[in-house]
């Protein structure tokens, strides 16, 4: 049997304490809700123009407690965040691999290659949506990703494929016809 290290014991202790199931999800939800309420000033502002921080913090506190009281939601958050971290690590390694092959200062995709930049952003956004669907579970324990996949595979007939391709082709044709010509 493998011997438990000192740091491994600490991780096991804080896991048993509920750090990952209660404290971290609470802090995450509290911080995000508070930041959004503080930035948007949905609840109004004080006479001096500052946001109503006492109301913002109370609502964020209550929402954080409500989220950690729902075990499936906490499990979905933990699973989603773990998968997002893996996606970010893969993205960073992808950028490092591309950076090896370009000269210094040429790796500004947003300024120099907008179509590639937006393609990468779209792929990452699509992957994040798939990860959300994978993290959420139905009452049967099945993931929403498998539910959506089963629906698409059962509804995807040759007529449905032809209709989708027709609509995509029509949209691309309309975009091509109505786009602005570049001045250069």
C-alpha positions as CSV (number, residue, x, y, z in Angstrom):
1,X,0.0,0.0,0.0
2,X,1.3,3.4,-0.9
3,X,2.3,5.7,1.9
4,X,0.3,8.9,2.3
5,X,2.5,12.0,2.0
6,X,2.1,15.1,4.3
7,X,0.5,17.2,1.5
8,X,-1.7,14.2,0.4
9,X,-2.9,14.0,4.0
10,X,-3.7,17.7,4.0
11,X,-5.7,17.4,0.8
12,X,-7.6,14.4,2.2
13,X,-8.3,16.4,5.4
14,X,-9.7,19.4,3.6
15,X,-11.7,17.2,1.3
16,X,-13.4,15.5,4.4
17,X,-13.9,19.0,5.8
18,X,-16.0,19.9,2.8
19,X,-13.7,22.4,1.3
20,X,-14.3,21.4,-2.3
21,X,-18.0,20.6,-1.9
22,X,-19.0,23.7,0.2
23,X,-16.4,26.4,0.6
24,X,-15.0,26.7,-2.9
25,X,-18.3,26.6,-4.7
26,X,-19.7,29.1,-2.2
27,X,-16.8,31.5,-2.7
28,X,-17.0,31.1,-6.5
29,X,-20.7,31.9,-6.7
30,X,-20.5,34.7,-4.1
31,X,-17.6,36.4,-5.9
32,X,-19.2,36.2,-9.3
33,X,-22.6,37.3,-8.2
34,X,-21.2,40.1,-6.1
35,X,-18.9,41.3,-9.0
36,X,-21.8,41.3,-11.5
37,X,-24.1,43.2,-9.1
38,X,-21.4,45.6,-8.2
39,X,-20.5,46.3,-11.8
40,X,-24.0,46.6,-13.2
41,X,-25.5,48.4,-10.2
42,X,-28.8,46.6,-10.8
43,X,-29.8,47.4,-7.2
44,X,-29.1,51.1,-7.5
45,X,-26.4,53.2,-6.0
46,X,-25.8,55.3,-3.0
47,X,-26.1,59.1,-3.0
48,X,-22.4,59.5,-3.6
49,X,-22.6,57.3,-6.8
50,X,-21.1,54.2,-5.4
51,X,-22.9,50.9,-5.7
52,X,-25.0,49.5,-2.8
53,X,-22.4,47.1,-1.6
54,X,-24.4,46.0,1.5
55,X,-27.3,44.8,-0.7
56,X,-25.0,43.3,-3.3
57,X,-23.1,41.3,-0.7
58,X,-26.3,40.1,1.0
59,X,-27.8,38.9,-2.3
60,X,-24.5,37.3,-3.3
61,X,-24.2,35.6,0.1
62,X,-27.8,34.2,-0.1
63,X,-27.2,33.0,-3.7
64,X,-23.9,31.3,-2.7
65,X,-25.6,29.5,0.2
66,X,-28.5,28.4,-2.1
67,X,-26.2,27.0,-4.6
68,X,-24.2,24.9,-2.1
69,X,-27.4,23.6,-0.7
70,X,-28.2,21.8,-4.0
71,X,-25.8,18.8,-4.2
72,X,-26.3,18.1,-8.0
73,X,-25.5,21.7,-8.8
74,X,-22.3,21.7,-6.8
75,X,-21.3,18.4,-8.5
76,X,-22.0,20.0,-11.9
77,X,-19.9,23.1,-11.0
78,X,-17.0,21.0,-9.8
79,X,-17.1,18.8,-12.9
80,X,-17.4,21.7,-15.3
81,X,-14.6,23.7,-13.7
82,X,-12.3,20.7,-13.8
83,X,-13.0,20.2,-17.5
84,X,-12.6,23.9,-18.2
85,X,-9.2,23.9,-16.6
86,X,-8.2,21.0,-18.9
87,X,-9.6,22.9,-21.9
88,X,-7.5,26.0,-20.9
89,X,-4.4,23.9,-20.5
90,X,-4.9,22.4,-23.9
91,X,-5.5,25.9,-25.4
92,X,-2.2,27.2,-23.8
93,X,-0.2,24.3,-25.1
94,X,-1.8,24.8,-28.6
95,X,-0.7,28.5,-28.5
96,X,2.8,27.5,-27.3
97,X,3.0,25.0,-30.2
98,X,2.0,27.6,-32.7
99,X,4.3,30.2,-31.1
100,X,7.3,27.9,-31.8
101,X,6.8,28.2,-35.5
102,X,6.3,32.0,-35.8
103,X,8.8,34.8,-35.4
104,X,8.8,37.0,-32.4
105,X,5.9,39.5,-32.4
106,X,3.9,37.8,-35.1
107,X,1.5,35.9,-32.8
108,X,-1.2,38.6,-32.6
109,X,-4.0,36.7,-34.2
110,X,-6.7,39.3,-33.4
111,X,-4.8,42.0,-35.2
112,X,-3.3,40.0,-38.0
113,X,-5.6,37.1,-38.7
114,X,-9.1,37.8,-37.6
115,X,-10.8,34.8,-39.3
116,X,-8.4,32.4,-37.6
117,X,-8.8,34.2,-34.3
118,X,-12.6,34.0,-34.5
119,X,-12.5,30.4,-35.6
120,X,-10.4,29.5,-32.5
121,X,-12.8,31.5,-30.3
122,X,-15.8,29.7,-31.8
123,X,-14.2,26.2,-31.3
124,X,-13.4,27.1,-27.7
125,X,-17.0,28.4,-27.1
126,X,-18.4,25.3,-28.7
127,X,-16.2,23.1,-26.5
128,X,-17.4,25.0,-23.4
129,X,-21.0,24.5,-24.4
130,X,-20.3,20.7,-24.8
131,X,-18.6,20.7,-21.4
132,X,-21.6,22.4,-19.8
133,X,-23.9,19.8,-21.3
134,X,-21.6,17.0,-20.1
135,X,-21.6,18.4,-16.5
136,X,-25.3,18.7,-16.2
137,X,-27.2,15.5,-15.4
138,X,-30.9,14.6,-15.8
139,X,-32.9,13.0,-13.0
140,X,-32.0,9.6,-14.5
141,X,-28.3,10.3,-14.1
142,X,-27.8,10.7,-17.8
143,X,-25.8,13.7,-19.0
144,X,-27.5,16.3,-21.2
145,X,-24.8,15.8,-23.8
146,X,-25.9,12.2,-24.3
147,X,-29.6,13.3,-24.4
148,X,-28.9,15.9,-27.1
149,X,-26.7,13.5,-29.0
150,X,-29.4,10.8,-28.9
151,X,-32.0,13.4,-30.1
152,X,-29.8,14.5,-33.0
153,X,-28.9,11.0,-34.0
154,X,-32.6,9.9,-34.0
155,X,-33.8,13.1,-35.8
156,X,-31.0,13.3,-38.3
157,X,-32.5,11.9,-41.6
158,X,-31.5,12.6,-45.1
159,X,-34.3,15.2,-45.4
160,X,-33.2,16.9,-42.2
161,X,-29.6,17.0,-43.4
162,X,-30.7,18.4,-46.8
163,X,-32.8,21.1,-45.0
164,X,-29.9,22.1,-42.8
165,X,-27.4,22.3,-45.7
166,X,-29.9,24.3,-47.7
167,X,-30.4,26.8,-44.9
168,X,-26.7,27.1,-44.3
169,X,-26.0,27.5,-48.0
170,X,-28.7,30.2,-48.2
171,X,-27.3,32.1,-45.3
172,X,-23.8,31.9,-46.7
173,X,-25.1,33.1,-50.1
174,X,-26.9,36.0,-48.6
175,X,-23.8,37.0,-46.6
176,X,-21.7,36.8,-49.7
177,X,-24.0,39.0,-51.7
178,X,-24.6,41.6,-49.0
179,X,-21.1,41.9,-47.5
180,X,-19.1,45.1,-47.9
181,X,-16.2,45.2,-50.2
182,X,-12.9,46.2,-48.6
183,X,-11.5,49.5,-49.7
184,X,-8.1,48.1,-50.4
